[in-house]
């Protein structure tokens, strides 16, 4: 939602949330809960992460994943796995070694094989047919996150 707040602006995004609320959308406790509720037939659709969908399918759940998009065709939000080094860390040399390993092609291939990631971060965005990615400014999204979370809770939980 924070990405949509950045993309559309807060007023448009809050209007969208109000429209969702008017259509009886439900705010659940997390991505895996969304997938469980769809798999047991309580909901026809939901927003979640690809790894939760793939895990449920491996467990025999009857559902499928479709990359999210919006009416304005902004594309799906890609959230690559991240790692960081804390400035002034006591063991920065070892931490850099770990980071290099975690960012390696081998680890990425393991994430892809485990269906935790759906595409390589090294691949060109057009390398997966039918997948359009949102042009996201992750710094702006991070700054917008508190406002978006507050609006989601306030509007979708019916506190406004």
C-alpha positions as CSV (number, residue, x, y, z in Angstrom):
1,X,0.0,0.0,0.0
2,X,2.9,2.4,0.7
3,X,4.0,1.9,-2.9
4,X,0.5,2.9,-4.1
5,X,0.5,5.9,-1.8
6,X,3.7,7.0,-3.5
7,X,2.5,6.1,-7.0
8,X,-1.0,7.6,-6.8
9,X,-0.6,10.2,-4.0
10,X,-2.1,9.8,-0.5
11,X,-5.6,11.2,-1.4
12,X,-6.1,8.8,-4.3
13,X,-4.7,5.8,-2.3
14,X,-7.1,6.6,0.7
15,X,-10.0,6.8,-1.8
16,X,-9.0,3.4,-3.1
17,X,-9.0,2.0,0.5
18,X,-12.4,3.4,1.1
19,X,-13.7,1.7,-2.0
20,X,-12.2,-1.6,-0.8
21,X,-13.9,-1.1,2.5
22,X,-17.2,-0.4,0.8
23,X,-16.7,-3.8,-1.0
24,X,-16.3,-5.7,2.2
25,X,-12.6,-6.2,1.9
26,X,-11.0,-7.9,4.9
27,X,-7.7,-7.1,6.6
28,X,-6.1,-10.4,7.8
29,X,-3.2,-11.0,10.1
30,X,-0.6,-11.7,7.4
31,X,0.3,-13.1,4.0
32,X,0.1,-16.8,5.0
33,X,-3.3,-16.2,6.5
34,X,-4.6,-14.7,3.3
35,X,-3.4,-17.8,1.4
36,X,-5.0,-20.2,4.0
37,X,-8.3,-18.4,3.7
38,X,-8.3,-18.6,-0.1
39,X,-7.2,-22.2,-0.1
40,X,-10.1,-23.2,2.2
41,X,-12.6,-21.3,0.1
42,X,-13.4,-18.4,2.4
43,X,-12.2,-15.8,-0.1
44,X,-12.0,-15.8,-3.9
45,X,-8.9,-13.5,-4.0
46,X,-6.4,-11.8,-1.9
47,X,-3.1,-9.9,-1.9
48,X,-0.1,-11.8,-0.6
49,X,3.5,-12.8,-1.5
50,X,4.5,-15.3,-4.1
51,X,6.4,-17.5,-1.6
52,X,3.2,-17.9,0.5
53,X,1.2,-18.9,-2.6
54,X,3.9,-21.4,-3.7
55,X,4.2,-22.9,-0.2
56,X,0.4,-23.5,-0.1
57,X,0.4,-25.0,-3.5
58,X,3.2,-27.4,-2.4
59,X,1.0,-28.3,0.6
60,X,-1.9,-29.2,-1.8
61,X,-3.8,-26.0,-1.6
62,X,-6.1,-25.3,-4.6
63,X,-5.2,-21.8,-5.6
64,X,-3.0,-20.0,-8.1
65,X,-0.9,-16.9,-8.0
66,X,-1.3,-14.1,-10.5
67,X,1.0,-11.0,-10.5
68,X,-0.9,-8.1,-9.1
69,X,-1.5,-5.0,-11.3
70,X,-3.7,-2.0,-11.1
71,X,-6.2,-0.4,-13.5
72,X,-3.5,2.1,-14.5
73,X,-1.2,-0.9,-15.2
74,X,1.5,0.3,-12.8
75,X,2.7,-3.3,-12.6
76,X,3.5,-5.7,-9.7
77,X,5.6,-4.5,-6.8
78,X,8.9,-6.4,-6.7
79,X,10.4,-6.8,-3.2
80,X,13.8,-8.3,-3.7
81,X,15.5,-10.0,-0.7
82,X,17.8,-7.5,0.9
83,X,20.8,-7.5,3.2
84,X,22.7,-4.7,4.8
85,X,25.9,-3.9,6.8
86,X,25.5,-1.9,10.0
87,X,28.0,1.1,10.0
88,X,30.7,0.5,12.6
89,X,30.0,-3.2,12.9
90,X,32.6,-5.0,15.0
91,X,33.1,-7.8,12.5
92,X,32.6,-5.9,9.3
93,X,35.1,-8.0,7.3
94,X,33.2,-11.2,8.2
95,X,29.9,-9.5,7.6
96,X,31.1,-8.4,4.1
97,X,32.0,-12.1,3.4
98,X,28.5,-13.2,4.4
99,X,26.9,-10.5,2.3
100,X,28.9,-11.5,-0.7
101,X,27.8,-15.1,-0.2
102,X,24.1,-14.1,0.3
103,X,24.3,-12.0,-2.9
104,X,25.9,-14.8,-4.9
105,X,24.3,-16.4,-8.0
106,X,24.4,-19.7,-6.0
107,X,22.2,-18.4,-3.2
108,X,19.9,-16.7,-5.7
109,X,19.5,-20.0,-7.6
110,X,18.6,-21.7,-4.3
111,X,15.9,-19.1,-3.6
112,X,14.5,-19.6,-7.0
113,X,14.5,-23.4,-6.7
114,X,12.7,-23.1,-3.3
115,X,10.1,-20.8,-5.0
116,X,11.0,-18.1,-2.5
117,X,11.8,-15.8,-5.4
118,X,10.1,-15.9,-8.8
119,X,12.7,-14.3,-10.9
120,X,16.3,-13.4,-10.8
121,X,17.2,-9.8,-9.8
122,X,20.0,-10.1,-12.4
123,X,17.4,-10.7,-15.2
124,X,16.0,-7.9,-17.4
125,X,12.4,-7.0,-16.4
126,X,11.2,-8.2,-19.7
127,X,12.7,-11.6,-19.3
128,X,9.5,-13.0,-17.7
129,X,6.6,-12.8,-20.2
130,X,3.5,-11.2,-18.8
131,X,5.2,-9.8,-15.8
132,X,5.2,-6.0,-15.6
133,X,7.0,-4.5,-12.6
134,X,6.1,-1.3,-10.9
135,X,8.7,1.5,-11.1
136,X,9.2,1.9,-7.4
137,X,11.3,4.4,-5.5
138,X,11.9,2.2,-2.4
139,X,13.3,5.2,-0.4
140,X,10.0,7.1,-0.9
141,X,8.0,4.0,-0.2
142,X,9.9,3.5,3.1
143,X,9.1,7.1,4.1
144,X,5.5,6.7,3.2
145,X,5.1,3.4,5.0
146,X,3.9,4.8,8.4
147,X,1.3,7.0,6.8
148,X,0.1,4.1,4.6
149,X,-0.1,1.6,7.5
150,X,-2.0,4.1,9.6
151,X,-4.5,4.8,6.7
152,X,-5.0,1.1,6.1
153,X,-5.7,0.3,9.7
154,X,-7.9,3.4,10.2
155,X,-10.0,2.9,7.0
156,X,-10.1,-0.9,6.6
157,X,-10.7,-1.6,10.3
158,X,-13.6,0.9,10.2
159,X,-12.2,3.5,12.6
160,X,-13.1,6.5,10.4
